[in-house]
Amino acid sequence: MAKPYSLDLRQKVVDAIERDGMKKSEASVAFGISRNTIDLWLNRKAVTGSVAPQVNSRARRQRRITDWDRFRAFAEQHRDKTQAEMAECWPGQMNQRTISRALGVIDWTRKKRPTATVSETSNSDRRS
C-alpha cells in the first residue's frame, strides 16, 4: 500500500487554496500532486474538519502458537511427520497451514530427503 502524503503537505495545499485564494489547478502544479487528490483533501476537511489521512488499523489475528520454545521442541519431536500429521498431534485444534507458517517463523525447513542423492552416472560416463 502506498504511503500517504504528510499532514504538513496536506495542510499547506489546503491553506494555499483557502487562505491565499490559489486555484486548485495552480496548487496542483505548484505542489506536484493531482487535482483529484486536492479535491479529496478538501472534501475530507469539509466532512471531518481535518485533512489527516485515514488510519487503517486492522486487528491482527491472534496467533494460535504463542510459546515458540515449546513449538520448537514439538517440531523436533515430530520431525518425521508431515505437517498434516503434526497438526493432528498438536494439543488443541490446529491445521496444516498454521503448522506450515509456524515452521517458517522458527526458520525450520524440512528436507525431503535426509541425505543428498548420488547420481548413478558419473561425468566421465556421459562423455563417451
Kinemage of the C-alpha trace (Angstrom):
@kinemage 1
@onewidth
@group {chain A} dominant
@subgroup {mainchain}
@vectorlist {calphas} color= white
{ca met a 1} P 0.000 0.000 0.000
{ca ala a 2} L 1.264 3.461 -0.871
{ca lys a 3} L 2.390 5.762 1.898
{ca pro a 4} L 0.026 8.739 2.395
{ca tyr a 5} L 1.155 12.303 1.870
{ca ser a 6} L 2.387 14.020 5.025
{ca leu a 7} L -0.034 16.051 7.110
{ca asp a 8} L 2.235 19.079 6.689
{ca leu a 9} L 1.965 18.989 2.879
{ca arg a 10} L -1.775 18.443 3.027
{ca gln a 11} L -2.206 21.455 5.304
{ca lys a 12} L -0.003 23.672 3.098
{ca val a 13} L -2.021 22.813 -0.012
{ca val a 14} L -5.386 23.387 1.672
{ca asp a 15} L -4.182 26.654 3.251
{ca ala a 16} L -2.873 27.879 -0.115
{ca ile a 17} L -6.287 27.274 -1.660
{ca glu a 18} L -8.482 28.512 1.194
{ca arg a 19} L -6.440 31.397 2.613
{ca asp a 20} L -4.319 32.596 -0.312
{ca gly a 21} L -7.003 32.062 -2.958
{ca met a 22} L -4.810 29.835 -5.136
{ca lys a 23} L -6.737 27.868 -7.748
{ca lys a 24} L -6.803 24.082 -7.434
{ca ser a 25} L -5.065 23.638 -10.787
{ca glu a 26} L -2.310 26.087 -9.776
{ca ala a 27} L -1.811 24.278 -6.461
{ca ser a 28} L -1.687 21.001 -8.323
{ca val a 29} L 1.212 22.200 -10.458
{ca ala a 30} L 2.971 24.070 -7.637
{ca phe a 31} L 2.938 21.152 -5.191
{ca gly a 32} L 3.236 18.357 -7.761
{ca ile a 33} L 0.078 16.482 -6.839
{ca ser a 34} L -3.055 15.644 -8.773
{ca arg a 35} L -6.143 17.807 -8.807
{ca asn a 36} L -8.219 14.791 -7.733
{ca thr a 37} L -6.079 14.437 -4.604
{ca ile a 38} L -6.711 18.074 -3.721
{ca asp a 39} L -10.466 17.559 -4.188
{ca leu a 40} L -10.339 14.529 -1.885
{ca trp a 41} L -8.480 16.506 0.782
{ca leu a 42} L -10.941 19.401 0.596
{ca asn a 43} L -13.889 17.008 0.828
{ca arg a 44} L -12.296 15.270 3.817
{ca lys a 45} L -11.789 18.639 5.543
{ca ala a 46} L -15.423 19.578 4.895
{ca val a 47} L -16.669 16.285 6.357
{ca thr a 48} L -14.250 15.637 9.238
{ca gly a 49} L -12.682 19.047 9.849
{ca ser a 50} L -9.198 17.656 9.265
{ca val a 51} L -7.080 16.683 6.277
{ca ala a 52} L -5.272 13.945 8.194
{ca pro a 53} L -5.017 10.600 6.393
{ca gln a 54} L -7.344 7.826 7.442
{ca val a 55} L -5.821 5.251 9.716
{ca asn a 56} L -6.392 1.696 8.605
{ca ser a 57} L -5.902 -0.198 11.808
{ca arg a 58} L -6.619 -3.789 11.020
{ca ala a 59} L -6.794 -6.015 14.019
{ca arg a 60} L -4.081 -8.644 13.808
{ca arg a 61} L -5.072 -12.218 14.209
{ca gln a 62} L -4.283 -13.810 17.496
{ca arg a 63} L -1.612 -16.400 16.827
{ca arg a 64} L -2.507 -19.902 17.891
{ca ile a 65} L 1.083 -20.632 18.845
{ca thr a 66} L 2.479 -18.294 21.470
{ca asp a 67} L 5.140 -20.419 23.168
{ca trp a 68} L 7.781 -20.743 20.460
{ca asp a 69} L 10.221 -22.760 22.578
{ca arg a 70} L 7.512 -25.335 23.161
{ca phe a 71} L 6.734 -25.398 19.428
{ca arg a 72} L 10.440 -25.887 18.547
{ca ala a 73} L 10.573 -28.874 20.905
{ca phe a 74} L 7.340 -30.196 19.368
{ca ala a 75} L 8.755 -29.837 15.852
{ca glu a 76} L 11.941 -31.679 16.830
{ca gln a 77} L 9.935 -34.442 18.453
{ca his a 78} L 7.671 -34.875 15.398
{ca arg a 79} L 10.217 -34.138 12.678
{ca asp a 80} L 9.437 -37.381 10.809
{ca lys a 81} L 5.763 -36.477 10.368
{ca thr a 82} L 4.082 -34.442 7.662
{ca gln a 83} L 2.617 -31.068 8.524
{ca ala a 84} L -0.900 -32.512 8.482
{ca glu a 85} L 0.161 -35.240 10.912
{ca met a 86} L 1.877 -32.652 13.100
{ca ala a 87} L -1.366 -30.664 13.182
{ca glu a 88} L -3.217 -33.747 14.414
{ca cys a 89} L -0.619 -34.322 17.149
{ca trp a 90} L -0.705 -30.719 18.416
{ca pro a 91} L -2.841 -30.388 21.548
{ca gly a 92} L -5.921 -28.413 20.586
{ca gln a 93} L -7.303 -27.537 17.187
{ca met a 94} L -4.673 -26.841 14.532
{ca asn a 95} L -4.479 -27.168 10.760
{ca gln a 96} L -1.648 -27.920 8.357
{ca arg a 97} L -1.337 -24.329 7.095
{ca thr a 98} L -0.867 -22.996 10.626
{ca ile a 99} L 1.888 -25.544 11.230
{ca ser a 100} L 3.480 -24.514 7.928
{ca arg a 101} L 3.508 -20.821 8.883
{ca ala a 102} L 4.803 -21.602 12.362
{ca leu a 103} L 7.676 -23.664 10.946
{ca gly a 104} L 8.546 -20.668 8.780
{ca val a 105} L 8.529 -18.376 11.812
{ca ile a 106} L 11.118 -20.518 13.596
{ca asp a 107} L 13.160 -20.802 10.360
{ca trp a 108} L 12.833 -24.548 10.381
{ca thr a 109} L 12.951 -26.157 6.975
{ca arg a 110} L 12.365 -29.781 6.230
{ca lys a 111} L 14.336 -31.568 3.570
{ca lys a 112} L 12.505 -34.154 1.568
{ca arg a 113} L 15.492 -36.497 1.738
{ca pro a 114} L 17.771 -36.716 4.765
{ca thr a 115} L 20.912 -37.078 2.627
{ca ala a 116} L 21.925 -35.940 -0.805
{ca thr a 117} L 21.408 -38.398 -3.635
{ca val a 118} L 24.326 -39.556 -5.720
{ca ser a 119} L 23.941 -39.647 -9.459
{ca glu a 120} L 24.087 -43.131 -10.966
{ca thr a 121} L 26.207 -41.931 -13.859
{ca ser a 122} L 29.441 -40.097 -13.405
{ca asn a 123} L 30.658 -37.259 -15.585
{ca ser a 124} L 33.226 -39.479 -17.308
{ca asp a 125} L 30.500 -41.923 -18.392
{ca arg a 126} L 28.480 -39.169 -20.039
{ca arg a 127} L 31.321 -38.028 -22.268
{ca ser a 128} L 31.694 -41.374 -24.030
